[in-house]
Amino acid sequence: MTSLAIDAGTTTVKVVGYGSDGTELTAGHRPTRVLRPQPGLAEQDMGQVWEAVVSAVREVVAALPEPPDLVAVTGQGDGAWLVDDRGRPTGPAVLWNDARAADLVTGWERDGTLEQAFRICGSRLSTGMPNAVLAWMREHDPDRTRRSRHLLTCGGWLFLKLTGEAAVDESEASAPFLDIGRRTWSDRLFELYGVEWARELLPELRDDDHRVTALSGAAAAGTGLPEGIPVVLAPYDICATAIGSGAVSTGRACTVLGTTLSTEIVADSAGCVLTDEPVGITVALGVPGHYLRAFPTMSGGDMLHWGARLLGLDSVADLMALAERGTEDTAGVRFLPYVSSAGERAPFFDPGARGSLSGLSLDSGREDVARAVVEGATMAIRDCLAASAAAPDVLTLSGGGARSAYWTRLIADVTGLPVAIPADAETGARGAWLTGMVATGREPDFATAAARHVRISATCEPDPAKGRSVSARYEEFVRLRELHRPIWALGRDSAGLVGGAGA
């Protein structure tokens, strides 16, 4: 018996084939392109994403010793993947890191809409979430909203292509339209955003007990998968990655080192969050009775790629190697890692936030700038942990960045926590697969499934001496961020944001 999991990230589609004992047998990867037709916009061709999935699935199916009898799917969250009444895209997908609605969201921030919404959904909303995108489209591209029948996310789009059924998982529905305490659609949230008309675009809400649908004949013909096998709609990628790293019980913490840096804590209640400082997001984890308090930054791996290009390097691996040669205190160079054109959403909200390098002198070398960039990204992880108010005893790391021994050591020193690295190369796919195993009754529950199938390949303890030095620099990092806020406001007022631009 074999099975298969699909994890469609922002820049790469990953498909993993598993044996009957859960061993990774083979994997296929396909790049996907982020389109930026104007500054601040982030889109994808929905057909191209599906083609990438089909190609990777066919590769994996051909390499398996027998046809799979299960496929589970997860993908990047938020954004707006709109289709018509025949399931055809009505335009490109708008992604989670899109900034076109920045002016609109800034207005919601000023008039208190975002805080009111947080008290219902438990999430601080940002520019690339469906409510903001739809409200922007209604004004700037009303024809597309009229032609659209269903609002999907990436995972929902792939589920539609695999099964013919439009659906949304509770994890993806949590922000921005779900009353997180009751786990039902909230009329008040639609009213707050002024998108009552969008209610009819929402597909069937799937909870933990309704994840499974049969693979359609059309999808079977295209992918090489057997017709009729169960297709499991897993929670979206940050939840799937938490599950795949073994974070399925209260208090467990993990950080995804991917396109976003998403630091996450598992909780057994959402109600208490609603009275907290309105930061981060709260979503149904996909593990019954549990929620994920997540702090996904607007920039992560793309920030490191940017740093590598800035320094004339070929890869992030080269950036890490250069950073490791830098001086311990980065020769006074400091980096604020808010380089997304959509600003920042965690652990604070500001669509106008921008990155900066400071402390430069004639004594600064390329290696110090490289180290400052990597350290700035790492400070953001500590910042998110501080915002969570959690006290985990270990931090599990996953994503491409977890392959860097230098970065994992730095994360341990900066956070002061032991870090653990799962053995799976594709932790999100593993989480989707575990969800599939539980949803189809092949595993009795998530705790049992995680204990049986999640393995840790490496651990790293923090260095107390380095930690003391880093803690002082973290306090400096926070002060620098606060000093820059008036500068961000000046830039926003003088240059404006992309929110008023046409599509």
SEBAGU-97699 format. One record per residue (C-alpha): residue in three letters; x, y, z. Coordinates in nm, 3 decimals, padded with zeros to 5 digits. Example, Ala and Ser with C-alpha at 12.3 -4.5 7.8 and 13.67 -1.06 7.14 Angstrom:
  resn        X        Y        Z
   ala   01.230  -00.450   00.780
   ser   01.367  -00.106   00.714
This chain:
  resn        X        Y        Z
   met   00.000   00.000   00.000
   thr   00.132   00.345  -00.091
   ser  -00.009   00.695  -00.049
   leu   00.068   01.042  -00.165
   ala   00.068   01.397  -00.025
   ile   00.070   01.727  -00.214
   asp   00.205   02.048  -00.057
   ala   00.172   02.346  -00.292
   gly   00.380   02.628  -00.149
   thr   00.421   02.978  -00.283
   thr   00.727   02.902  -00.497
   thr   00.745   02.523  -00.507
   val   00.501   02.234  -00.539
   lys   00.612   01.928  -00.340
   val   00.462   01.583  -00.389
   val   00.575   01.296  -00.165
   gly   00.503   00.926  -00.199
   tyr   00.487   00.714   00.119
   gly   00.508   00.344   00.189
   ser   00.264   00.149   00.407
   asp   00.481   00.220   00.714
   gly   00.496   00.594   00.642
   thr   00.846   00.591   00.496
   glu   00.917   00.856   00.233
   leu   00.972   00.658  -00.086
   thr   01.004   00.933  -00.345
   ala   00.936   01.301  -00.401
   gly   00.875   01.534  -00.691
   his   00.929   01.910  -00.695
   arg   00.813   02.173  -00.941
   pro   00.875   02.549  -00.924
   thr   00.584   02.788  -00.946
   arg   00.622   03.147  -01.052
   val   00.503   03.447  -00.852
   leu   00.386   03.717  -01.093
   arg   00.441   04.082  -01.001
   pro   00.277   04.286  -01.279
   gln   00.300   04.601  -01.069
   pro   00.490   04.693  -00.753
   gly   00.314   04.546  -00.454
   leu   00.111   04.290  -00.648
   ala   00.171   03.916  -00.603
   glu  -00.021   03.674  -00.825
   gln  -00.003   03.325  -00.971
   asp  -00.144   03.161  -01.280
   met  -00.385   02.906  -01.132
   gly  -00.360   02.682  -01.436
   gln   00.020   02.678  -01.412
   val   00.003   02.577  -01.045
   trp  -00.229   02.288  -01.136
   glu   00.001   02.184  -01.421
   ala   00.295   02.180  -01.179
   val   00.096   01.955  -00.944
   val  -00.003   01.719  -01.226
   ser   00.357   01.693  -01.348
   ala   00.496   01.622  -00.999
   val   00.218   01.372  -00.919
   arg   00.279   01.179  -01.240
   glu   00.651   01.161  -01.159
   val   00.586   01.029  -00.809
   val   00.318   00.781  -00.917
   ala   00.555   00.638  -01.179
   ala   00.826   00.589  -00.916
   leu   00.606   00.414  -00.657
   pro   00.611   00.033  -00.636
   glu   00.229   00.022  -00.658
   pro  -00.049   00.273  -00.726
   pro  -00.137   00.496  -00.428
   asp  -00.471   00.445  -00.257
   leu  -00.485   00.786  -00.085
   val  -00.394   01.145  -00.172
   ala  -00.390   01.432   00.077
   val  -00.352   01.796  -00.024
   thr  -00.237   02.114   00.148
   gly  -00.117   02.447   00.017
   gln  -00.033   02.808   00.085
   gly  -00.307   02.998   00.264
   asp  -00.499   03.325   00.234
   gly  -00.524   03.519  -00.091
   ala  -00.812   03.482  -00.334
   trp  -00.830   03.197  -00.588
   leu  -01.154   03.278  -00.767
   val  -01.337   03.045  -01.006
   asp  -01.658   03.067  -01.208
   asp  -01.958   02.834  -01.198
   arg  -01.771   02.579  -01.412
   gly  -01.462   02.578  -01.187
   arg  -01.253   02.788  -01.425
   pro  -01.025   03.067  -01.292
   thr  -01.169   03.414  -01.347
   gly  -00.818   03.560  -01.339
   pro  -00.486   03.505  -01.165
   ala  -00.477   03.402  -00.801
   val  -00.406   03.691  -00.566
   leu  -00.156   03.571  -00.306
   trp  -00.121   03.611   00.068
   asn   00.167   03.860   00.030
   asp  -00.014   04.089  -00.214
   ala  -00.028   04.456  -00.114
   arg  -00.293   04.603  -00.346
   ala  -00.536   04.650  -00.057
   ala  -00.285   04.822   00.170
   asp  -00.464   05.159   00.178
   leu  -00.793   04.986   00.248
   val  -00.649   04.781   00.535
   thr  -00.475   05.088   00.677
   gly  -00.816   05.257   00.685
   trp  -00.962   04.958   00.869
   glu  -00.679   04.988   01.117
   arg  -00.749   05.356   01.178
   asp  -01.123   05.323   01.224
   gly  -01.102   05.022   01.456
   thr  -01.241   04.763   01.214
   leu  -00.941   04.534   01.249
   glu  -00.956   04.531   01.627
   gln  -01.329   04.462   01.623
   ala  -01.271   04.177   01.380
   phe  -00.995   04.033   01.600
   arg  -01.241   04.008   01.890
   ile  -01.447   03.770   01.674
   cys  -01.200   03.575   01.459
   gly  -00.888   03.597   01.678
   ser  -00.673   03.708   01.386
   arg  -00.508   04.036   01.297
   leu  -00.595   04.068   00.931
   ser  -00.353   04.176   00.657
   thr  -00.354   04.297   00.298
   gly  -00.344   03.956   00.128
   met  -00.640   03.805   00.312
   pro  -00.960   03.733   00.117
   asn  -01.171   04.005   00.279
   ala  -00.925   04.278   00.179
   val  -00.871   04.141  -00.171
   leu  -01.245   04.108  -00.236
   ala  -01.322   04.456  -00.105
   trp  -01.050   04.597  -00.331
   met  -01.178   04.401  -00.632
   arg  -01.533   04.519  -00.579
   glu  -01.411   04.874  -00.634
   his  -01.132   04.824  -00.891
   asp  -01.230   04.505  -01.077
   pro  -01.606   04.457  -01.027
   asp  -01.641   04.251  -01.343
   arg  -01.426   03.978  -01.193
   thr  -01.631   03.958  -00.877
   arg  -01.947   03.932  -01.088
   arg  -01.800   03.648  -01.294
   ser  -01.679   03.454  -00.988
   arg  -01.880   03.177  -00.822
   his  -01.644   03.045  -00.554
   leu  -01.373   03.197  -00.339
   leu  -01.103   02.934  -00.288
   thr  -00.750   02.919  -00.153
   cys  -00.465   02.722  -00.306
   gly  -00.554   02.397  -00.128
   gly  -00.921   02.442  -00.217
   trp  -00.832   02.502  -00.583
   leu  -00.635   02.177  -00.596
   phe  -00.913   01.991  -00.412
   leu  -01.160   02.120  -00.672
   lys  -00.938   02.000  -00.956
   leu  -00.895   01.660  -00.791
   thr  -01.257   01.599  -00.693
   gly  -01.481   01.844  -00.875
   glu  -01.608   01.977  -00.539
   ala  -01.563   02.331  -00.411
   ala  -01.479   02.339  -00.041
   val  -01.286   02.531   00.222
   asp  -01.117   02.379   00.526
   glu  -01.185   02.531   00.869
   ser  -00.820   02.631   00.903
   glu  -00.843   02.851   00.594
   ala  -01.188   02.982   00.683
   ser  -01.073   03.088   01.031
   ala  -00.935   03.419   00.905
   pro  -01.107   03.633   00.804
   phe  -01.472   03.516   00.813
   leu  -01.507   03.263   01.097
   asp  -01.633   03.321   01.449
   ile  -01.340   03.127   01.590
   gly  -01.509   03.043   01.919
   arg  -01.820   02.900   01.752
   arg  -01.642   02.787   01.432
   thr  -01.923   02.919   01.215
   trp  -01.941   03.197   00.955
   ser  -01.986   03.535   01.124
   asp  -02.242   03.777   00.974
   arg  -02.084   04.056   01.176
   leu  -01.744   04.007   01.010
   phe  -01.892   04.040   00.662
   glu  -02.061   04.362   00.775
   leu  -01.742   04.502   00.925
   tyr  -01.551   04.456   00.600
   gly  -01.842   04.580   00.388
   val  -01.846   04.259   00.184
   glu  -02.186   04.113   00.270
   trp  -02.224   04.037  -00.102
   ala  -01.926   03.799  -00.083
   arg  -02.110   03.554   00.143
   glu  -02.247   03.374  -00.164
   leu  -01.892   03.309  -00.289
   leu  -01.801   03.091   00.007
   pro  -01.798   02.718  -00.070
   glu  -01.891   02.436   00.165
   leu  -01.712   02.459   00.501
   arg  -01.536   02.132   00.581
   asp  -01.462   02.048   00.945
   asp  -01.239   01.774   01.087
   asp  -01.502   01.506   01.022
   his  -01.568   01.594   00.656
   arg  -01.235   01.601   00.477
   val  -01.268   01.308   00.237
   thr  -01.401   01.298  -00.123
   ala  -01.331   01.053  -00.407
   leu  -01.086   01.135  -00.686
   ser  -01.272   01.224  -01.005
   gly  -01.232   01.044  -01.333
   ala  -01.098   01.357  -01.503
   ala  -00.831   01.403  -01.234
   ala  -00.740   01.034  -01.255
   ala  -00.687   01.062  -01.629
   gly  -00.466   01.367  -01.589
   thr  -00.257   01.261  -01.292
   gly  -00.225   00.885  -01.331
   leu  -00.386   00.831  -00.990
   pro  -00.649   00.556  -00.956
   glu  -01.003   00.686  -00.997
   gly  -01.216   00.686  -00.682
   ile  -00.936   00.680  -00.423
   pro  -00.995   00.909  -00.124
   val  -00.878   01.269  -00.156
   val  -00.827   01.438   00.181
   leu  -00.849   01.816   00.217
   ala  -00.586   01.878   00.485
   pro  -00.553   02.207   00.676
   tyr  -00.344   02.469   00.502
   asp   00.032   02.468   00.501
   ile   00.121   02.632   00.832
   cys  -00.112   02.390   01.013
   ala   00.003   02.092   00.808
   thr   00.364   02.179   00.886
   ala   00.290   02.202   01.258
   ile   00.123   01.860   01.245
   gly   00.408   01.717   01.039
   ser   00.661   01.840   01.294
   gly   00.471   01.666   01.574
   ala   00.311   01.980   01.720
   val  -00.029   01.822   01.788
   ser  -00.067   01.888   02.162
   thr  -00.112   02.201   02.371
   gly   00.202   02.410   02.424
   arg   00.405   02.264   02.141
   ala   00.589   02.522   01.930
   cys   00.740   02.524   01.584
   thr   00.875   02.769   01.328
   val   00.844   02.724   00.953
   leu   01.153   02.860   00.777
   gly   00.989   02.902   00.439
   thr   00.874   03.191   00.222
   thr   00.726   03.321   00.544
   leu   00.877   03.273   00.887
   ser   00.578   03.135   01.073
   thr   00.622   03.082   01.446
   glu   00.335   02.878   01.587
   ile   00.202   02.760   01.923
   val  -00.064   02.490   01.970
   ala  -00.352   02.588   02.202
   asp  -00.659   02.403   02.326
   ser  -00.885   02.708   02.328
   ala  -00.943   03.013   02.113
   gly  -01.167   03.206   02.351
   cys  -00.894   03.353   02.567
   val  -00.713   03.490   02.261
   leu  -01.003   03.723   02.179
   thr  -00.918   03.954   02.469
   asp  -00.543   03.960   02.399
   glu  -00.339   04.220   02.215
   pro  -00.463   04.192   01.855
   val  -00.160   04.036   01.687
   gly  -00.102   03.711   01.500
   ile  -00.367   03.476   01.370
   thr  -00.573   03.202   01.533
   val  -00.688   02.913   01.317
   ala  -00.844   02.572   01.364
   leu  -00.541   02.342   01.361
   gly  -00.706   02.039   01.206
   val  -00.642   01.836   01.522
   pro  -00.979   01.806   01.702
   gly  -01.006   02.041   01.998
   his  -00.691   02.234   01.913
   tyr  -00.604   02.568   01.756
   leu  -00.288   02.722   01.616
   arg  -00.171   03.063   01.732
   ala   00.054   03.161   01.444
   phe   00.274   03.462   01.377
   pro   00.358   03.445   01.005
   thr   00.581   03.726   00.888
   met   00.528   03.885   00.546
   ser   00.881   03.792   00.440
   gly   01.113   03.501   00.516
   gly   01.298   03.297   00.259
   asp   01.240   03.566  -00.004
   met   01.418   03.810   00.229
   leu   01.724   03.583   00.237
   his   01.718   03.547  -00.142
   trp   01.704   03.926  -00.161
   gly   02.004   03.950   00.074
   ala   02.199   03.706  -00.139
   arg   02.125   03.906  -00.455
   leu   02.214   04.230  -00.279
   leu   02.558   04.090  -00.199
   gly   02.613   03.937  -00.543
   leu   02.578   03.580  -00.419
   asp   02.429   03.290  -00.608
   ser   02.218   03.134  -00.331
   val   02.095   03.151   00.026
   ala   02.349   02.879   00.108
   asp   02.622   03.121  -00.004
   leu   02.464   03.392   00.214
   met   02.474   03.161   00.517
   ala   02.837   03.069   00.449
   leu   02.934   03.436   00.422
   ala   02.734   03.526   00.733
   glu   02.913   03.260   00.934
   arg   03.241   03.441   00.864
   gly   03.108   03.768   01.004
   thr   03.203   03.906   01.344
   glu   03.003   03.801   01.647
   asp   02.829   04.137   01.686
   thr   02.802   04.197   01.308
   ala   03.052   04.485   01.347
   gly   02.764   04.703   01.461
   val   02.557   04.648   01.146
   arg   02.188   04.600   01.218
   phe   01.907   04.489   00.987
   leu   01.530   04.535   01.019
   pro   01.380   04.253   00.809
   tyr   01.059   04.417   00.685
   val   01.135   04.407   00.313
   ser   00.795   04.293   00.186
   ser   00.612   04.559  -00.014
   ala   00.306   04.458   00.192
   gly   00.479   04.570   00.512
   glu   00.449   04.346   00.817
   arg   00.170   04.152   00.986
   ala   00.342   03.965   01.271
   pro   00.427   04.022   01.544
   phe   00.294   04.371   01.470
   phe   00.078   04.518   01.194
   asp   00.200   04.795   00.965
   pro   00.153   04.785   00.586
   gly   00.409   05.065   00.562
   ala   00.687   04.881   00.747
   arg   01.011   04.869   00.553
   gly   01.350   04.709   00.602
   ser   01.671   04.894   00.675
   leu   02.042   04.844   00.725
   ser   02.199   05.066   00.990
   gly   02.528   05.095   01.174
   leu   02.734   05.078   00.855
   ser   03.090   05.210   00.861
   leu   03.412   05.173   00.666
   asp   03.488   04.882   00.897
   ser   03.181   04.690   00.780
   gly   03.246   04.399   00.545
   arg   03.019   04.199   00.319
   glu   03.028   03.919   00.575
   asp   02.898   04.156   00.844
   val   02.610   04.269   00.625
   ala   02.530   03.905   00.548
   arg   02.536   03.814   00.916
   ala   02.318   04.115   01.002
   val   02.058   04.009   00.743
   val   02.041   03.653   00.879
   glu   02.041   03.775   01.238
   gly   01.763   04.027   01.164
   ala   01.546   03.748   01.024
   thr   01.621   03.544   01.336
   met   01.532   03.834   01.566
   ala   01.188   03.832   01.402
   ile   01.141   03.473   01.521
   arg   01.223   03.572   01.879
   asp   00.993   03.873   01.841
   cys   00.706   03.644   01.742
   leu   00.773   03.409   02.032
   ala   00.763   03.706   02.267
   ala   00.430   03.818   02.119
   ser   00.283   03.472   02.169
   ala   00.347   03.492   02.545
   ala   00.409   03.116   02.534
   ala   00.688   02.938   02.719
   pro   00.773   02.629   02.512
   asp   01.059   02.405   02.618
   val   01.168   02.326   02.261
   leu   01.124   02.485   01.918
   thr   01.086   02.253   01.620
   leu   01.215   02.393   01.290
   ser   01.105   02.296   00.942
   gly   01.123   02.430   00.590
   gly   01.420   02.485   00.364
   gly   01.603   02.701   00.617
   ala   01.623   02.411   00.862
   arg   01.890   02.258   00.637
   ser   02.137   02.528   00.742
   ala   02.337   02.417   01.047
   tyr   02.457   02.775   01.098
   trp   02.105   02.918   01.101
   thr   01.967   02.651   01.333
   arg   02.248   02.723   01.582
   leu   02.178   03.095   01.558
   ile   01.804   03.039   01.613
   ala   01.881   02.836   01.927
   asp   02.108   03.113   02.059
   val   01.869   03.398   01.973
   thr   01.555   03.233   02.113
   gly   01.731   03.063   02.405
   leu   01.548   02.741   02.323
   pro   01.670   02.399   02.217
   val   01.573   02.343   01.855
   ala   01.474   02.015   01.693
   ile   01.481   01.925   01.324
   pro   01.237   01.662   01.192
   ala   01.378   01.387   00.975
   asp   01.128   01.453   00.694
   ala   01.250   01.678   00.417
   glu   00.890   01.788   00.348
   thr   00.722   01.847   00.682
   gly   00.408   02.005   00.533
   ala   00.351   01.701   00.315
   arg   00.401   01.479   00.619
   gly   00.135   01.676   00.806
   ala  -00.108   01.644   00.516
   trp  -00.035   01.270   00.501
   leu  -00.092   01.230   00.877
   thr  -00.423   01.415   00.836
   gly  -00.515   01.174   00.558
   met  -00.430   00.872   00.769
   val  -00.648   00.994   01.058
   ala  -00.932   01.113   00.831
   thr  -00.957   00.772   00.664
   gly  -00.932   00.577   00.992
   arg  -00.590   00.429   00.918
   glu  -00.459   00.595   01.233
   pro  -00.680   00.632   01.542
   asp  -00.581   00.991   01.632
   phe  -00.314   01.254   01.575
   ala  -00.121   01.188   01.895
   thr  -00.077   00.822   01.802
   ala   00.001   00.903   01.438
   ala   00.261   01.167   01.528
   ala   00.429   00.943   01.785
   arg   00.452   00.666   01.527
   his   00.559   00.862   01.221
   val   00.735   01.187   01.321
   arg   01.108   01.146   01.381
   ile   01.366   01.405   01.492
   ser   01.695   01.390   01.303
   ala   01.894   01.656   01.491
   thr   01.880   01.884   01.793
   cys   02.078   02.190   01.894
   glu   02.113   02.342   02.240
   pro   02.153   02.719   02.287
   asp   02.491   02.854   02.395
   pro   02.425   03.052   02.718
   ala   02.719   03.288   02.666
   lys   02.617   03.373   02.311
   gly   02.258   03.400   02.426
   arg   02.343   03.680   02.672
   ser   02.514   03.880   02.398
   val   02.228   03.819   02.154
   ser   01.969   03.922   02.413
   ala   02.129   04.265   02.435
   arg   02.116   04.296   02.057
   tyr   01.752   04.186   02.058
   glu   01.662   04.473   02.290
   glu   01.846   04.702   02.050
   phe   01.652   04.546   01.760
   val   01.320   04.629   01.926
   arg   01.430   04.989   01.997
   leu   01.543   05.036   01.637
   arg   01.210   04.909   01.511
   glu   01.019   05.158   01.724
   leu   01.246   05.442   01.613
   his   01.171   05.359   01.249
   arg   00.793   05.371   01.283
   pro   00.774   05.750   01.225
   ile   00.997   05.708   00.918
   trp   00.762   05.441   00.778
   ala   00.469   05.678   00.833
   leu   00.652   05.956   00.645
   gly   00.719   05.724   00.354
   arg   00.358   05.612   00.343
   asp   00.225   05.966   00.351
   ser   00.460   06.099   00.084
   ala   00.468   05.807  -00.161
   gly   00.138   05.633  -00.095
   leu   00.084   05.258  -00.115
   val  -00.021   05.037  -00.401
   gly  -00.373   05.001  -00.265
   gly  -00.510   05.270  -00.492
   ala  -00.353   05.133  -00.811
   gly  -00.540   04.948  -01.079
   ala  -00.498   04.573  -01.127
